[in-house]
């Protein structure tokens, strides 16, 4: 895999949170906090990336992530090129590598890449030229690092920086979830006190992903006393075969509703990376309720993605930011 850090320890690409130093992870979240007002449009647009072109190179559908990166790049003053695989030369047989190199030749220096295949973004990063930075916007089941960062920022905003005090429960389709993997890497790096994982056995990975976690199938029991409940989407587009008997039965056992949530702490946060399947993973009364921070996650996403792009592109093209 292409190293994310250069020989001076600066971030070259953001491909995964696995192995990302705690200092780097916290620095990105800290920077996102500093520019949050700009991210939300409360202060004038920054011009840090004026004259830089960023391409959202998406080979899979996306709403939140693509829009969030687009807004983030614009609020840094960058020019944004949206690439749509369905109308591109990839339909004629052009490889992702050739697409990348052609866009580089046009002066694009930042690539936000989403791909269906595990490891695809790292493979593209290995082909990128000097001064080009890639951000993994989700590849297969492997990683979604900016989602992991924004989730950690959301938790820290509400619960403080000391993650060792927190009990965090992740619920649902971990097996197919790149968000779950990135969140687990980040939670371990930040020293979460307890990580619980709950879901049907068919939706839990058996490859070491859950090492060190408390794992169970009894949702009510796993909710007991937790500070954060992270609900996951059923990744039906990645399932080869039937992993749950029915969505109705899934909600009965693993969907979060008001009655189940009573077992968590009174001030427990409820999170979901989106898109939500209401009535499948989560009841509307909870998704729209006072303990939900789902919209805050979306807000944090713009700030986090601004921080990541600023860090990568200024570091590579203009030297360290002062």
N, C-alpha and C positions, 0 to 999 in steps of 0.2 A: 504493500500500500504506500502511496505517496505520503511522505511526512507532512503533517499539518504545520509543523513549526520549522522555521529555517535554522541555520546553524547558530544564529544569534538568539534563538528562542522566540522570535516573533512569529505571529500567526500568518501562515502563507495561504492556506485554504481552511475552510471549516467543513469537514467531512463527517465527523462523528464526535460525540462527547466521551466516547470510550478512550481513556488514557489522556484526555485533555487535562493539563495541570489545574489544580484548584485555583491557583493564582490567576491563571488566564480566564477561567470560567467566571470567577468573581469580578475580575476587571471588566469583562463584557457586560455583566449585569449592573455593575456600578455605573458604567458609562451610559447604559440605557436609562438608568434613573436620572442621570444628569441632563439628558436631552429629551426627557419624557414630554415636557411642555411643547417642544418643537414637533415631536412626533404626533401629538394630538392637535396640532395646528393652532395652539394657543399663543405662540410666539412666531415671529417672521421666519420664513424658510431659511435654512442654513445653506451656505454655498460651498461647503467643504469639498464636494465632488463636482463642482462646476467644470464643464469641459470633459467629463468622464462619461463614457457610455456603458450602461449596464443592460444585459439581456436576460430576460426571464425565459430560460430554455426548458420548456415543459413538454415532456413526452407522455404525461398523464394528466387527466382533468384536475382542476383545482379552482376553488373560489377564494377562500380566506387567505391561504398562503400566498397565492399569486398576487392577489390584490394588495395584501399587506406589504410584500416586497416592493411592488410597484409604487405604492404611496411612500414607503420609506426612502426609496431611491430618489423620488421627486423632491421630497422634503430635505434631501441632502444636496439638491441642485443638479443631480445627474440627469443625462438624457436616458430615456428608457425605451428599449426595443423589445416588444413582445413577440416571442416565437411560438407559433402554433403548429405542432407536428402534423395536424390533420390537413393543413394546406401548404406544407413545405415540401422540399425536394426529398425528404425522407420517404415520402410516398412513392418516389421514383427509384428508390434504392440507395440513396445517399446515406452513409453511416453517420452516427452521432459525432464521431471523431472528425470527419470531413466537414460537417456542419460547424463544429466548434472552430476548426482552423480557418474556414472561410470567413466566419464572423470576426475572428481575431484579425484577419487581414484587412478588414474594414475598420479596425480601430476599437473594437469592443474589448474592454479590459475586465469587466466583471460579469460573471455568469452565475445565475441562480438556476440550478438544475434539479428537475424532478424526473425520475425515471422508474419504470416498473421493475427493473432488475436489480437484485442485490449487488452492491459493489460497482454499479455503473458509473456513479459520480466520481469515485476514486480513480477508476480507469481513465475517465476523461481528464481528471486533474493531472494524471501522469503524462498526458499528451500536451498539456497547456504550455505556452511559451512563457519566458521570463516576463514578469510584470503583470501576468494574468492571474486573477483570483477566482476560485470557484466556491460556491456555497451549496451544500447539499440541502435541497428543499424537500427531501424525502426520496429514498431509493428502496424499492421492494419492501421487505420486512425489516431492513437493517437499521436505518437511522433517520432521524428527523431532528437534527441538533438545535435549530432555532426554536422549535416547539419545546424541547427540553429546557432551553434557557428561559423562555417566556413563562413556562410553568414554574420554574424555580423563582423567578422574579415575582410572580403573583403570590406564591406562598410567602416569600420573604417580606413582601409589602404588608401582608396581613398578620403574619405570625412572628416576624423578627428574623434576625440573621442566624440565631442559634438553632440549627436543625436537629441537634442532639436531643432536644426536649420533645421532639415531635414523633407521633405515631401516624404513619401514613398508610392508607389502604388503597390499593389499585384493584379494580374490579372489571372482569370481562375477558375480552378476546386478546389476551397477551400474546398468544402463539403467533398471530398474524400482524401484530402491531409494532411498527417502527417507533411510534410515539412512546410506547411502553419501554422499549429498550433504551431510548435516549433518556427518558425520565429516570429509569433505574440507575444508569451510569451517573447521572447528575446527583441523584439523591445519595448514592454511596460516596461520591466525591465530597459532598457537603456534610457528610457525617450524620445522616438521618438516624434518629434514635431507634426506630423500628419501622421496617417496611413489611407490610402484609400484602399478600396477593391472593385474590379470591376469584374463582370461576370454575366452570365445569372442567373436568379433567381433560376433555377433548380439546379445550381451548387454552391449555397451559403448556408451555414449551418444556421439553425434556432434554435440553441441550446445555444446561448450566446457566441459562439466562437468569434463573431465579435463585442462584446461589446466595445464601445468607438471608433469604427472605423467609418469613413465616407464611406457609402456604396452606390453604384450606378451601373446602367447598361450601361450608356453612356460612352464608352471607351474614346472617343475623349475629352469629358469634364473632365473626371477623370485624364487624362494625363496632364492637364494644370499645368505647373510650377513645376512638381515634380522633385526631385533630384535622385530618384532611382525607376526603374521599375523592379519588380520581377515577371517574367512570371512563370506560373505553368503548369505542364504537365496534359493533360487530362487522368485521371486515369480510363481508360476504363475497366481494369481488375477488378475494384472494383464496377462497376456500374451494378446494377440489373435493366435492362430496358434501355430505350433510354432517355438520358438526353439532347441531342442536336439533332436537325433535321438532320444535316450532318456535316462532318468535313469542307466541303467547306463553308458552311454558318457560321460555328463557326469562321473560319479564317477571313471571311469578317467582322464580328462584333468585334471579340476579339483577332485576331492574330495581332502581332506587326510587322509593316512594316515601311519603311522609311517615308512615308507620315504621318502616325499616330505619329511617334516619334518626329516629328517637334514641337508638342504641349508641350513636356516636356522641361526642361531646356536644354540649349545647351550642357552642360557637364553632363547630366544625365547618370547614370550607367544603363546598361541593364544586368539583371541576370536571370539565369534559373538553377534549381537544376539538370537537366538531369534525364533520357535521354530525349533529345529534339525530338519532332515531327516537323520537318521542314515543313513549309507550312501549319501547323495546328495551333500551338501556336506562331510561330515566323518565320519570313522570313530569309532565309540564309544570305541576305545582312546585316541584323541586327545582327544575331548570330555571324557572322564572321567580323563584322564591328568594327570601332574604339571605340565605346561606350560600346561594350560588355566586360564584365569581367567574362565571363563564364569559360574560362580556368583558370583564377586566382582563381575562386572558387575551382576548382579541386586541384590547387597547395596548397591553404590554408588548404584543407581537410587533407592532410598528416600531416602537422604541428599540426593542432588541435587534431587529433587523437593520435599523439605522446604525446602531452601535457596531454590529458585525461588519457591515459594508464599509463604514468609515474606517474601522480598524484595519481591515484587509487592504483596501485600496489606497489609503494614505500611507500605510506602512510600506507597501510595495512600490508605489510610484513617486512619493514625495518625501519619504523618510518618516521617522516617528513623529506623531502628533505632539505638540507642546501644549 
